[in-house]
């Protein structure tokens, strides 16, 4: 993949998103229910699109919200619906649109005070905290396209278990929403916004205080304070900016906050690998600004726009590879949470580093490997069977100190604070700990490449069986496993994974672009990784 000449640099003013035009398109453009690209489509984490492409407009949100109301009614869900949004420009009008529908359907909704912003993990935390008290059960909506560019909007439903809805739920909501869209919104109930906001069922709520106060039950906040760490927290202009301020004040920490203001053009962001503005805290290009400050702090971290992902910057390294930090986090937590049940397992996605497997094995922990998507960890975290669930894309969550559930959605805040806890209690930062792990278990080289693909080729990759691959060796080593279903739960990968002793690759077709993605890793160096990647492309080409 070629790197754009603007990667890692601040964007030019002429390349910034036209926010007034974007919001006008949200209200004025009407999607066509007969065009696939303009339908409502829930991917691995909700519906995403852009108003200027007619894939995220007022009618989409009216129909998606009504579909959620209909789903709740069909399942007897009568409790509060917790709703949050991030700082993307389309999130605010989408929240107002959703409130018109929720109010018309008599749903009791809690939104942030003064129409503020709420991180995704805080919604999960609120649902779980409330549901501990018993029925009626609560659920939630998060309006966010995650780390996507400023032009995008997103809409996600979280179930009564606090986590992102599973496929059976999102399929139900998607089908219902598209039927409503196709029928010109005839069965969508909505009222004027002014009337909706006057109703008792729309309630402003302090999301910040309960979450921040509860952090002592998942992170050793006292150790961080005693260590007098100098901490940098980069909100990237996202939904959690008020949370880091509250954490600083509540726990008397030396935190310097960056980009703790709303700028929906995100003009302060450094451009990603392709020259686009993307609030991806796992991208070294997007995080160039914080990396430049690494020598000024003991630990620095940033989060994406809805704060469900983390990026860790240390003085001895640069931006940590997400796989590296996940490995360190697991290694540390298993040894420093004495109340956790010894039979707890570790959850990882099948495209995450095998370093995690080696670390877990050394700690006598079983690894549950699942397809891509955090939804696969929800039940395990909720039921207290997984100590930790993590994705290669820098999303993770883990249990409270007492071994009970904290969140069932990715939580970038606790992952960031955990990095500070590790520094405080061990005297080493996470990069130093990862170097120690490589001395014990080897030094893996990880990479991802994107390959152009037709719709037909993507369909072939989606429906492979192990017998379709005829190769017996991968980069000179015997192939030990060919998987089209995840070993941890038997769920379909939607692609393929090939494993040898010292390396592996996995392939997944993109759901939004005409490409497929090859993830690969080697414990034998850069040249071996390139061999794996090249042979992977040859094997896949033979299938077309």
ZITALIN-V592881 format. One record per pair of residues at least 24 apart in sequence whose C-alpha atoms are under 10 Angstrom apart, sorted by the first residue. I is the first residue (numbers start at 1). GAP is how many residues later the second one is. Records with the same first field share a line. If there is no record, write none. Layout:
I: GAP / GAP
//
This chain:
1: 272 / 273 / 447 / 448 / 449 / 450
2: 271 / 272
3: 269 / 270 / 271 / 272 / 282
4: 267 / 268 / 269 / 270 / 271 / 272
5: 266 / 268 / 269 / 270
6: 264 / 265 / 266 / 267 / 268 / 269 / 270 / 279
7: 263 / 264 / 265 / 266 / 267 / 268 / 269 / 270 / 277 / 278 / 279 / 281
8: 261 / 262 / 263 / 264 / 265 / 266 / 267 / 269 / 275 / 276 / 277 / 278 / 279 / 280 / 281
9: 259 / 260 / 261 / 262 / 263 / 264 / 266 / 268 / 276 / 277 / 278 / 279 / 280
10: 256 / 257 / 258 / 259 / 260 / 261 / 262 / 265 / 267 / 276 / 278 / 279
11: 255 / 256 / 257 / 258 / 259 / 260 / 261 / 264 / 265 / 266
12: 255 / 259
13: 252 / 254
15: 250 / 252 / 260 / 261 / 262
16: 134 / 135 / 248 / 249 / 250 / 251 / 260 / 261
17: 72 / 132 / 133 / 134 / 247 / 248 / 249 / 250 / 260
18: 132 / 133 / 246 / 247
19: 69 / 70 / 71 / 131 / 132 / 245 / 246
20: 69
21: 30 / 31
22: 28 / 29 / 30 / 31 / 35 / 67 / 68 / 128 / 129 / 130
23: 27 / 28 / 29 / 34 / 35 / 66 / 67 / 68 / 69 / 70 / 71 / 128
24: 27 / 28 / 33
25: 25 / 26 / 27 / 28 / 29 / 31 / 32 / 33
26: 24 / 25 / 26 / 27 / 28 / 29 / 30 / 31 / 32 / 33 / 34 / 64 / 67 / 68 / 127
27: 24 / 29 / 30 / 31 / 32 / 66 / 67 / 70
28: 24 / 26 / 29 / 30 / 31
29: 24 / 25 / 26 / 27 / 28 / 29 / 30
30: 24 / 25 / 26 / 27 / 28 / 29 / 30
31: 24 / 25 / 26 / 27 / 28 / 29 / 150 / 151
32: 149 / 150 / 152
33: 27 / 145 / 146 / 147 / 148 / 149 / 150 / 151
34: 144 / 147 / 148
37: 475
38: 140
39: 135 / 136 / 138 / 139 / 140 / 142 / 143
40: 24 / 115 / 133 / 134 / 135 / 136 / 137 / 138 / 139 / 141
41: 129 / 130 / 132 / 133 / 134 / 136 / 137
42: 112 / 113 / 114 / 115 / 123 / 125 / 127 / 128 / 129 / 131 / 132 / 133
43: 113 / 124 / 127 / 128 / 131 / 330 / 468 / 469
44: 112 / 120 / 121 / 122 / 123 / 126 / 328 / 329 / 330 / 331 / 467
45: 99 / 100 / 101 / 109 / 110 / 111 / 112 / 113 / 119 / 120 / 121 / 122 / 125 / 328 / 329 / 330
46: 95 / 96 / 97 / 98 / 99 / 108 / 109 / 110 / 111 / 112 / 118 / 119 / 124 / 128
47: 96 / 97 / 98 / 106 / 107 / 108 / 109 / 110 / 123 / 127
48: 95 / 96 / 97 / 98 / 100 / 104 / 105 / 106 / 107 / 108
49: 41 / 96 / 99 / 102 / 103 / 104 / 105 / 106
50: 40 / 95 / 99 / 100 / 101 / 102 / 103 / 104
51: 39 / 100 / 101 / 102
52: 99 / 100
53: 98 / 99
55: 97 / 98
56: 34 / 38 / 95 / 96 / 97 / 98 / 99
57: 33 / 36 / 37 / 40 / 96
58: 32 / 35 / 36 / 38 / 39 / 40
59: 35 / 38 / 118 / 121 / 122 / 125 / 126 / 129
60: 34 / 37 / 38 / 95 / 117 / 118 / 120 / 121 / 125
61: 32 / 33 / 34 / 35 / 36 / 37 / 38 / 40 / 82 / 93 / 94 / 116 / 120
62: 32 / 35 / 36 / 37 / 38 / 39 / 40 / 115 / 118 / 119 / 123 / 126 / 127 / 128
63: 35 / 38 / 110 / 111 / 113 / 114 / 115 / 116 / 117 / 118 / 119 / 121 / 122 / 123 / 124 / 125 / 126
64: 34 / 37 / 91 / 92 / 93 / 109 / 110 / 111 / 112 / 113 / 114 / 116 / 117 / 124
65: 29 / 30 / 32 / 33 / 34 / 35 / 36 / 37 / 40 / 76 / 90 / 91 / 92 / 108 / 112 / 123 / 124 / 125
66: 32 / 34 / 35 / 36 / 38 / 39 / 107 / 110 / 111 / 114 / 119 / 121 / 122 / 123 / 124
67: 34 / 103 / 105 / 106 / 107 / 108 / 109 / 110 / 111 / 112 / 113 / 120 / 121
68: 33 / 34 / 72 / 73 / 89 / 101 / 102 / 104 / 105 / 106 / 108 / 109
69: 32 / 33 / 36 / 37 / 38 / 104 / 119 / 120
70: 35 / 102 / 103 / 106 / 107 / 118
71: 98 / 99 / 101 / 102 / 105
72: 35 / 66 / 67 / 87
73: 32
76: 60 / 61
77: 30 / 58 / 59 / 60 / 61 / 62 / 82 / 83
78: 28 / 29 / 30 / 57 / 58 / 59 / 60 / 61
79: 28 / 29 / 30 / 48 / 51 / 52 / 56 / 57 / 58 / 59 / 60 / 81
80: 27 / 28 / 29 / 30 / 47 / 50 / 51 / 56 / 57 / 58 / 59 / 60 / 121 / 122 / 123
81: 26 / 27 / 28 / 29 / 30 / 42 / 45 / 46 / 56 / 57 / 58 / 59 / 60 / 77 / 78 / 79 / 121
82: 26 / 27 / 28 / 29 / 30 / 40 / 41 / 42 / 44 / 45 / 56 / 57 / 58 / 59 / 60 / 76 / 121 / 123 / 125
83: 26 / 27 / 28 / 29 / 34 / 35 / 37 / 39 / 40 / 43 / 56 / 57 / 58 / 59 / 60 / 73 / 74 / 75
84: 26 / 27 / 28 / 31 / 32 / 33 / 34 / 35 / 36 / 37 / 38 / 39 / 56 / 57 / 58 / 59 / 60 / 72 / 123 / 155 / 222
85: 26 / 27 / 30 / 31 / 32 / 33 / 34 / 35 / 38 / 56 / 57 / 58 / 59 / 60 / 69 / 70 / 153 / 154 / 220 / 221
86: 30 / 31 / 32 / 33 / 34 / 56 / 57 / 58 / 59 / 60 / 67 / 68 / 151 / 152 / 153 / 154 / 176 / 218 / 219 / 220 / 221
87: 29 / 30 / 31 / 32 / 56 / 57 / 58 / 59 / 63 / 66 / 149 / 150 / 151 / 152 / 153 / 174 / 175 / 176 / 177 / 178 / 179 / 218 / 219
88: 55 / 56 / 57 / 58 / 59 / 60 / 61 / 62 / 63 / 64 / 65 / 66 / 149 / 150 / 151 / 174 / 175 / 176 / 177 / 178 / 217 / 218
89: 55 / 61 / 62 / 63 / 64 / 173 / 174 / 175 / 176 / 177
90: 53 / 54 / 55 / 60 / 61 / 62 / 63 / 64 / 174
91: 26 / 51 / 52 / 53 / 54 / 61 / 62 / 63 / 64
92: 24 / 25 / 51 / 52 / 61
94: 49 / 50 / 59 / 60 / 61
95: 46 / 47 / 48 / 60
96: 97 / 100 / 101
97: 93 / 94 / 95 / 96
98: 43 / 45 / 57 / 92 / 95
99: 91 / 92 / 93 / 94 / 97 / 98 / 102 / 103
100: 89 / 90 / 91 / 92 / 93 / 94 / 95 / 96 / 97 / 102
101: 87 / 88 / 89 / 90 / 91 / 92 / 95
102: 87 / 88 / 89 / 94 / 99 / 100
103: 86 / 87 / 88 / 89 / 90 / 92 / 93 / 94 / 95 / 96 / 97 / 98 / 99
104: 84 / 85 / 86 / 87 / 88 / 91 / 92 / 95 / 97
105: 83 / 84 / 85 / 86 / 96
106: 90 / 93 / 94 / 95 / 96
107: 94 / 95
108: 30 / 91 / 92 / 93 / 94 / 95
109: 29 / 30 / 31 / 32 / 91 / 92 / 93 / 94 / 95 / 96
110: 30 / 91 / 92 / 93 / 94 / 95 / 96 / 97
111: 91 / 92 / 93 / 94 / 95 / 96
112: 91 / 92 / 93 / 94 / 95 / 96
113: 90 / 91 / 92 / 93 / 94 / 95
114: 90 / 91 / 92
115: 89 / 90
116: 88 / 89 / 90 / 91 / 123 / 126
117: 26 / 90 / 91 / 121 / 122 / 123 / 124 / 125 / 126 / 145 / 189
118: 24 / 25 / 88 / 89 / 90 / 120 / 121 / 122 / 123 / 124 / 125 / 188 / 189
119: 24 / 25 / 88 / 89 / 119 / 120 / 121 / 122 / 124 / 185 / 186 / 187 / 188 / 189 / 292 / 293 / 294
120: 24 / 26 / 36 / 38 / 43 / 44 / 119 / 120 / 185 / 186 / 187 / 188 / 189 / 287 / 289 / 290 / 291 / 292
121: 41 / 42 / 90 / 119 / 185 / 186 / 187 / 188 / 276 / 285 / 286 / 287 / 288 / 289 / 290 / 291 / 292 / 293
122: 40 / 85 / 86 / 88 / 89 / 90 / 118 / 121 / 184 / 185 / 186 / 285 / 287 / 288 / 289 / 291
123: 35 / 39 / 40 / 84 / 88 / 284 / 286
124: 34 / 35 / 36 / 37 / 38 / 39 / 40 / 282 / 283 / 284 / 285 / 286 / 287
125: 36 / 37 / 38 / 82 / 85 / 86 / 89 / 280 / 281 / 282 / 283 / 284 / 286
126: 36 / 81 / 84 / 85 / 280 / 281
127: 31 / 32 / 33 / 34 / 35 / 36 / 280 / 281
128: 31 / 32 / 33 / 34 / 35 / 254 / 277 / 278 / 279 / 280
129: 33 / 81 / 82 / 276 / 277 / 278
130: 30
131: 29 / 30 / 31
137: 24
138: 24
139: 24
140: 24
142: 164
143: 163
144: 95 / 161 / 162
145: 160 / 161
146: 92 / 132 / 133 / 134 / 158 / 159 / 160 / 161 / 162 / 163
147: 89 / 91 / 130 / 131 / 132 / 133 / 134 / 135 / 156 / 157 / 158 / 159 / 160 / 161 / 162
148: 128 / 129 / 130 / 131 / 132 / 156 / 157
149: 115 / 116 / 117 / 123 / 127 / 128 / 129 / 130 / 131
150: 113 / 114 / 115 / 116 / 117 / 126 / 127 / 128 / 129
151: 113 / 114 / 126
158: 217 / 250 / 251
159: 249
161: 217 / 218 / 220 / 221 / 222 / 246 / 247 / 248
162: 216 / 217 / 220 / 244 / 245 / 246 / 247
163: 211 / 212 / 213 / 214 / 215 / 216 / 218 / 219 / 244 / 245 / 246 / 247
164: 209 / 210 / 211 / 212 / 213 / 214 / 244 / 245 / 246
165: 209 / 210 / 211 / 213
166: 207 / 208 / 209 / 210 / 212
167: 208
207: 36
208: 32 / 34 / 35 / 36 / 38 / 39
209: 34 / 37 / 38 / 41
211: 32 / 36
212: 31 / 32 / 34 / 35 / 36 / 38 / 39
213: 33 / 34 / 37 / 38
214: 186 / 192
215: 32 / 36 / 185 / 191 / 198 / 199 / 202
216: 35 / 184 / 185
217: 182 / 183 / 184 / 185 / 187 / 189
218: 119 / 180 / 181 / 182 / 183 / 184 / 185 / 186 / 187 / 188 / 196 / 199 / 200
219: 180 / 181 / 182 / 195 / 196 / 198 / 199 / 201 / 202
220: 181 / 197 / 198 / 200 / 201 / 202 / 204 / 205
221: 26 / 30 / 31 / 32 / 196 / 197 / 199 / 200 / 203
222: 29 / 30 / 31 / 199 / 202
223: 197 / 198 / 199 / 200 / 201 / 202
224: 27 / 28 / 29 / 30 / 193 / 194 / 195 / 196 / 197 / 198 / 199 / 200 / 201
225: 26 / 27 / 28 / 29 / 195 / 196 / 199
226: 26 / 27 / 198 / 199
227: 26 / 193 / 194 / 196 / 197 / 198 / 200
228: 24 / 25 / 26 / 70 / 196
229: 24 / 25 / 26 / 68 / 69 / 70 / 191 / 192 / 194 / 195
230: 24 / 25 / 26 / 66 / 67 / 68 / 69 / 70 / 190
231: 24 / 25 / 26 / 63 / 65 / 66 / 67 / 68 / 69 / 70 / 186 / 189
232: 24 / 25 / 26 / 58 / 61 / 62 / 64 / 65 / 66 / 67 / 68 / 69 / 70 / 81
233: 24 / 25 / 26 / 27 / 57 / 66 / 67 / 68 / 69 / 70 / 79 / 180 / 183 / 184
234: 24 / 25 / 26 / 47 / 53 / 55 / 56 / 66 / 67 / 68 / 69 / 70 / 77
235: 24 / 25 / 26 / 27 / 44 / 46 / 66 / 67 / 68 / 69 / 70 / 71 / 72
236: 24 / 25 / 26 / 27 / 30 / 32 / 33 / 43 / 44 / 45 / 50 / 51 / 54 / 66 / 67 / 68 / 69 / 70 / 71
237: 24 / 25 / 26 / 27 / 28 / 29 / 30 / 31 / 32 / 42 / 66 / 67 / 68 / 69
238: 24 / 25 / 26 / 28 / 41 / 64 / 65 / 66 / 67 / 68 / 69
239: 64 / 65 / 66 / 67 / 68 / 69
240: 63 / 64 / 65 / 66 / 67 / 68 / 172 / 173
241: 62 / 64 / 66
243: 170
244: 169
255: 42 / 44 / 45
256: 41 / 44
257: 45
258: 32 / 44
259: 43
278: 26 / 27
279: 24 / 25 / 26 / 27
280: 24 / 25 / 29 / 30 / 31 / 113 / 114
281: 24 / 26 / 28 / 29 / 30 / 31 / 38 / 41 / 112 / 113 / 131
282: 27 / 28 / 29 / 30 / 37 / 38 / 39 / 40 / 110 / 111 / 112 / 113
283: 28 / 36 / 37 / 38 / 39 / 110 / 111
284: 27 / 29 / 34 / 35 / 36 / 37
285: 34
287: 24 / 25 / 26 / 31 / 32
288: 30 / 31
290: 28 / 29
291: 24 / 26 / 27 / 28
292: 26
294: 24 / 25
298: 122 / 125 / 126 / 130 / 131
299: 117 / 118 / 120 / 121 / 124 / 130 / 131
300: 116 / 117 / 119 / 120
301: 111 / 112 / 114 / 115 / 116 / 118 / 119
302: 110 / 111 / 114
303: 91 / 108 / 109 / 110 / 112 / 113
304: 90 / 108
306: 105 / 106
307: 88 / 103 / 104 / 105 / 106 / 107
308: 86 / 87 / 88 / 89 / 101 / 102 / 103 / 104 / 105 / 106 / 107
309: 82 / 84 / 85 / 86 / 87 / 88 / 101 / 102 / 103 / 104 / 105 / 106 / 107
310: 83 / 84 / 85 / 86 / 100 / 101 / 102 / 103 / 104 / 105 / 106 / 107
311: 82 / 83 / 84 / 101 / 104 / 105
312: 82 / 103 / 104 / 105 / 107 / 108 / 118 / 119
313: 103 / 106 / 116 / 117 / 118
314: 105 / 109 / 115 / 116 / 117 / 118
315: 114 / 116 / 117
316: 112 / 113 / 114 / 115 / 116
317: 112 / 113 / 114 / 115
318: 113
319: 112
320: 74 / 110 / 111 / 114
321: 71 / 72 / 73 / 110 / 125
322: 30 / 31 / 68 / 69 / 70 / 71 / 72 / 73 / 74
323: 28 / 29 / 30 / 31 / 32 / 33 / 67 / 68 / 69 / 70 / 71 / 123
324: 28 / 29 / 31 / 32 / 68 / 70 / 106 / 107 / 109 / 110 / 111 / 113 / 114 / 120
325: 31 / 67 / 69 / 90 / 94 / 105 / 106 / 108 / 109
326: 26 / 27 / 29 / 30 / 62 / 63 / 64 / 65 / 66 / 68 / 69 / 70 / 89 / 104 / 108
327: 25 / 26 / 27 / 28 / 29 / 30 / 31 / 32 / 33 / 63 / 103 / 106 / 107 / 110
328: 27 / 28 / 31 / 91 / 94 / 101 / 102 / 103 / 104 / 105 / 106 / 107 / 108 / 109
329: 27 / 59 / 61 / 67 / 69 / 86 / 89 / 90 / 93 / 101 / 104 / 105
330: 26 / 29 / 30 / 33 / 57 / 58 / 59 / 60 / 68
331: 25 / 28 / 29 / 31 / 32 / 102 / 103 / 106
332: 86 / 87 / 89 / 90 / 94 / 98 / 101
333: 54 / 55 / 65 / 66 / 68 / 85 / 89
334: 26 / 29 / 30 / 31 / 53 / 54
335: 28
336: 65 / 86 / 89
337: 50 / 62 / 63 / 64 / 65 / 66
338: 63 / 64 / 65
339: 61 / 62 / 63 / 64 / 65
340: 44 / 47 / 59 / 60 / 61 / 62 / 63 / 64
341: 43 / 44 / 45 / 46 / 61 / 62 / 63
342: 45
343: 42 / 43 / 44
344: 36 / 37 / 40 / 41 / 42 / 43 / 44 / 59
345: 35 / 36 / 39 / 40 / 41 / 42 / 43 / 44
346: 31 / 34 / 35 / 39 / 40 / 41 / 42 / 43 / 44 / 52
347: 27 / 29 / 30 / 33 / 34 / 38 / 39 / 40 / 41 / 42 / 43 / 44 / 49 / 50 / 51 / 141
348: 24 / 25 / 26 / 28 / 29 / 40 / 41 / 42 / 43 / 44 / 48 / 140
349: 24 / 25 / 27 / 28 / 40 / 41 / 42 / 43 / 44 / 137 / 139
350: 41 / 42 / 133 / 135 / 136 / 137 / 138 / 143 / 146 / 147 / 155 / 156 / 169
351: 40 / 41 / 42 / 95 / 97 / 146 / 153 / 154 / 155 / 156 / 157 / 167 / 168 / 169 / 170
352: 38 / 39 / 40 / 41 / 94 / 154 / 167 / 168 / 169
353: 38 / 39 / 91 / 92 / 93 / 150 / 151 / 166 / 167 / 168 / 169
354: 90 / 92 / 148 / 149 / 150 / 167 / 168 / 169
355: 82 / 83 / 86 / 87 / 88 / 89 / 166 / 168
356: 34
358: 79 / 82 / 83 / 84
359: 78 / 81 / 82
362: 78 / 79
366: 122
367: 120 / 121
368: 118 / 119 / 120 / 121
369: 116 / 117 / 118 / 119 / 120 / 121 / 122
370: 115 / 116 / 117 / 118 / 119 / 120 / 121 / 122 / 123
371: 113 / 114 / 115 / 116 / 117 / 118 / 119 / 120 / 121 / 122 / 123 / 124
372: 114 / 121 / 122 / 136
374: 34 / 35 / 36
375: 33 / 34 / 35
376: 32 / 112 / 113 / 115
377: 31 / 32 / 33
378: 27 / 29 / 30 / 31 / 32
379: 29
380: 25 / 28
381: 24 / 25 / 26 / 27 / 28
382: 24 / 25 / 26
383: 25
438: 85
441: 82
442: 60 / 80 / 81 / 82 / 83
443: 79 / 80 / 81 / 82
444: 58 / 59 / 77 / 78 / 79 / 80 / 81 / 82 / 85
445: 58 / 75 / 76 / 77 / 78 / 79 / 80 / 81 / 82 / 83 / 84 / 85
446: 57 / 58 / 59 / 73 / 74 / 75 / 76 / 77 / 79 / 80 / 83
447: 58 / 71 / 72 / 73 / 74 / 75 / 79 / 82 / 83 / 86
448: 57 / 58 / 59 / 69 / 70 / 71 / 72 / 73 / 85
449: 58 / 66 / 67 / 68 / 69 / 70 / 71 / 84
450: 57 / 58 / 59 / 60 / 64 / 65 / 66 / 67 / 68 / 69
451: 58 / 59 / 63 / 64 / 65 / 66 / 67 / 86
452: 57 / 61 / 62 / 63 / 64 / 65
453: 56 / 57 / 60 / 61 / 62 / 63 / 64
454: 55 / 59 / 60 / 61 / 62
455: 54 / 55 / 58 / 59 / 60
456: 88
457: 52 / 57 / 58 / 59 / 83 / 84 / 86 / 87
458: 36 / 37 / 50 / 51 / 52 / 53 / 56 / 57 / 58 / 86
459: 35 / 36 / 50
460: 34 / 35 / 49 / 80 / 83 / 84
461: 33 / 34 / 35 / 46 / 47 / 48 / 55 / 79 / 82 / 83
462: 30 / 31 / 32 / 33 / 34 / 45 / 46 / 47 / 48
463: 29 / 30 / 31 / 32 / 33
464: 28 / 29 / 30 / 31 / 32 / 79
465: 30 / 31
466: 30 / 31 / 32
468: 71 / 72 / 74 / 75
469: 27 / 29 / 70 / 71 / 73 / 74
470: 69 / 72 / 73
471: 27 / 64 / 68
472: 28
473: 25 / 26 / 27 / 62
474: 24 / 25 / 26 / 27 / 28 / 29 / 30 / 31 / 54 / 57 / 58 / 59 / 61 / 62 / 65
475: 25 / 27 / 28 / 29 / 47 / 52 / 53 / 54 / 55 / 56 / 57 / 58 / 59 / 60 / 61
476: 24 / 52 / 55 / 56
477: 24 / 25 / 26
478: 24
479: 24 / 25
480: 24
482: 24
496: 44
498: 34 / 38
502: 26 / 27
503: 25 / 26 / 29
504: 25 / 28 / 29 / 32
505: 24 / 27 / 28 / 30 / 31
506: 27 / 30
507: 29 / 30 / 33
//
